[in-house]
Amino acid sequence: MDAWSAVRTYLFAPPGAAFSYYVPFIVGIGAIAVFVAYHYLLEARRRFRNHRPVLQYLDGLAIWGSVLAVVAAILLLVRHGDVPVLSWRIWLYLYVIVSAVVFLFQLGRLYGRLPRGLAAHDNDLLKRRYLPPANQRQVANAPKRAAARR
């Protein structure tokens, strides 16, 4: 029972002066902010404009990253402010676990869905290149012809 009380005290104790995770968290938040800024403000959206699956993957990665960065910043501010329940160490460990799950989910998307999406995109580009476009008059009159047959 002594070990359990030590673990409980460690997880649910107020922060005190021994909290030394500020620098890694701030560096991680800064790295995510740089990635999101690069993606949305500078070059990445323009570079991958014609590669829709890659752009969708990067958009999802930027959204998840920005959400995780905001949550990390809130956790650090709460921890620094010594808010009674929200400054427990358990929230930091839950945050790290959720971040690891999101990372594994994004890796699964990268190696699972992205190659199939790129192959489908290339196939669609080949179809557009070699198949003639639909006759717009026939496409526009298709509902009228279907109704006239009945």
Residue, then its C-alpha position, 0 to 999 in steps of 0.5 A: m500500500d505504501a507504493w500505491s500511496a507514493v504513486r498517487t501522491y506523485l500523480f495528484a500532488p501540486p506542482g511545486a518547484a521540481f517541475s522541469y518540463y517547461v523547456p521541452f514542451i515549449v520547444g515542441i509547441g514552437a516546432i508545431a507552430v513553425f510547421v503550421a505557419y509554414h504549411y498555411l502561410l508560406e509554401a506548402r499549400r501552393r507546392f502541393r496544390n495539384h497533389r490532393p491526397v498529400l494536401q489532405y494529409l498535411d492539412g490533417l497533420a496541421i490541424w491535429g498538431s495545432v490542437l495538441a499545441v494549444v492543449a500543451a500550452i494550456l496545460l503549461l499555463v495551468r501548471h505554472g499557475d498552480v490551479p488546484v485540480l488541473s495542475w496535476r501531473i496525471w494530465l501531462y501523462l494523459y497528454v503524452i499518451v494522447s499525443a503518442v496515439v495521434f502520432l501512431f494514427q498519423l503514421g497509419r494514415l501516412y503508410g496506409r491510406l496515402p499511397r492508395g490515395l496517390a495511386a488513385h489520384d495518378n489514375d484519375l489524372l491519366k483518365r483525364r489525359y486520355l479520355p475525352p471530356a463529356n459532351q456538355r450538351q448531352v450531360a445537361n440533357a440527360p435527365k430530359r432524355a431519361a424522362a422522355r424514355r419512360 
